[in-house]
Amino acid sequence: MRFVAIGDNFTEGVGDRIDGGAVRGWADLVAAGLAAGLDEPVDYANLAIRGRLIGPIVGEQAEPALALSPRPDVLAFNGGGNDMMRPGFDRDEIVRLTEQVVRRTKEAGCGCSSRRAPMPPLASREAT
């Protein structure tokens, strides 16, 4: 089973330090859970890069992840959190790019697992 994660600091694990100073993200925990629960080896790659906005995640990580050989069985994707912290972010663009990753993953024959941070309430977005 090949599990590949793409995303930003949340996926990379920034802020979640483990013994020795390494970081551990949610994708690392999912990979460990898969390895513990499956009767087969799990090949895991985390391509996430801290600070990335959703555009570069989709433009620089999605296609290289899908082009890996062997191809991932599951591509995990998280993005948009860093975008939402910026005034005037474009919610529709976050949705469009998320849908693009899901569509490309399906076209490539991979399973897709998508996560996102909670969207701020509409009133909060209009105030910025």
C-alpha positions as CSV (number, residue, x, y, z in Angstrom):
1,M,0.0,0.0,0.0
2,R,1.4,3.4,-1.0
3,F,0.2,6.4,1.0
4,V,1.3,9.9,-0.1
5,A,0.4,13.2,1.6
6,I,0.5,16.7,0.2
7,G,-0.2,20.0,1.9
8,D,1.2,22.7,4.1
9,N,2.6,23.0,7.6
10,F,-0.4,21.2,9.1
11,T,0.4,18.1,7.0
12,E,4.1,18.4,7.5
13,G,3.6,18.5,11.3
14,V,5.0,22.0,12.2
15,G,4.3,22.6,15.9
16,D,3.9,18.9,16.8
17,R,7.5,18.0,17.9
18,I,8.4,14.5,19.0
19,D,11.5,13.2,20.8
20,G,14.6,14.3,19.0
21,G,13.1,17.5,17.6
22,A,11.5,16.0,14.5
23,V,7.9,17.1,13.6
24,R,5.0,14.8,13.2
25,G,1.9,15.7,11.3
26,W,-1.6,14.1,11.0
27,A,-0.4,12.3,7.9
28,D,2.4,10.6,9.9
29,L,-0.2,9.4,12.4
30,V,-2.4,8.1,9.6
31,A,0.5,6.2,8.0
32,A,1.4,4.7,11.3
33,G,-2.3,3.6,11.8
34,L,-2.4,2.1,8.3
35,A,0.8,0.2,9.0
36,A,-0.6,-1.1,12.3
37,G,-3.9,-2.1,10.8
38,L,-3.0,-3.6,7.4
39,D,-1.6,-7.0,6.6
40,E,0.8,-5.5,4.1
41,P,3.7,-3.0,4.2
42,V,2.9,0.7,3.9
43,D,5.1,2.9,1.7
44,Y,4.7,6.4,2.9
45,A,5.8,9.8,1.5
46,N,5.0,13.2,2.9
47,L,5.5,15.9,0.3
48,A,4.0,18.7,2.4
49,I,5.9,22.0,2.7
50,R,5.3,24.4,5.6
51,G,3.7,27.8,4.8
52,R,2.4,26.7,1.4
53,L,-0.8,28.3,0.1
54,I,-3.3,26.1,-1.8
55,G,-2.2,27.3,-5.2
56,P,1.4,26.1,-4.9
57,I,0.2,22.9,-3.1
58,V,-1.9,22.0,-6.1
59,G,0.6,23.3,-8.7
60,E,3.8,21.9,-7.2
61,Q,2.8,18.9,-5.2
62,A,-0.3,17.2,-6.6
63,E,1.1,16.1,-10.1
64,P,4.5,15.0,-8.8
65,A,2.7,12.9,-6.1
66,L,0.5,11.3,-8.8
67,A,3.5,10.7,-11.0
68,L,5.3,8.6,-8.4
69,S,6.1,5.1,-9.4
70,P,4.5,3.1,-8.1
71,R,1.5,5.4,-8.0
72,P,-0.1,6.1,-4.6
73,D,-3.0,4.0,-3.6
74,V,-4.2,6.9,-1.5
75,L,-3.3,10.6,-1.9
76,A,-4.1,12.6,1.2
77,F,-4.5,16.3,0.7
78,N,-4.9,19.3,3.0
79,G,-4.7,22.9,2.0
80,G,-6.2,26.3,2.3
81,G,-5.5,27.0,6.0
82,N,-2.7,29.4,5.3
83,D,-4.9,31.1,2.7
84,M,-7.7,31.6,5.2
85,M,-5.4,33.5,7.5
86,R,-4.9,36.2,4.9
87,P,-7.3,39.1,4.7
88,G,-9.5,38.9,1.6
89,F,-8.8,35.3,0.8
90,D,-10.8,33.7,-2.0
91,R,-13.0,30.9,-0.7
92,D,-14.2,30.0,-4.1
93,E,-10.6,29.6,-5.3
94,I,-9.9,27.3,-2.4
95,V,-13.0,25.2,-3.3
96,R,-12.0,25.1,-7.0
97,L,-8.5,24.0,-6.3
98,T,-9.6,21.4,-3.8
99,E,-12.0,20.0,-6.4
100,Q,-9.2,19.9,-8.9
101,V,-7.0,17.8,-6.7
102,V,-9.9,15.4,-6.0
103,R,-10.7,15.1,-9.7
104,R,-7.1,14.5,-10.8
105,T,-6.6,11.9,-8.1
106,K,-9.7,10.1,-9.2
107,E,-8.6,10.3,-12.9
108,A,-5.2,8.8,-11.9
109,G,-7.0,5.9,-10.2
110,C,-6.0,6.8,-6.7
111,G,-8.1,7.1,-3.6
112,C,-8.3,10.6,-2.2
113,S,-8.5,11.7,1.4
114,S,-9.0,15.4,1.8
115,R,-8.9,17.5,5.0
116,R,-9.3,21.2,5.5
117,A,-9.4,23.6,8.4
118,P,-12.8,25.0,9.4
119,M,-14.0,27.8,7.3
120,P,-14.5,31.1,9.2
121,P,-18.1,32.2,9.4
122,L,-19.3,34.4,6.5
123,A,-19.7,37.4,8.8
124,S,-16.1,37.2,9.7
125,R,-15.0,37.1,6.1
126,E,-17.1,40.0,5.1
127,A,-15.6,42.1,7.9
128,T,-12.1,41.7,6.6
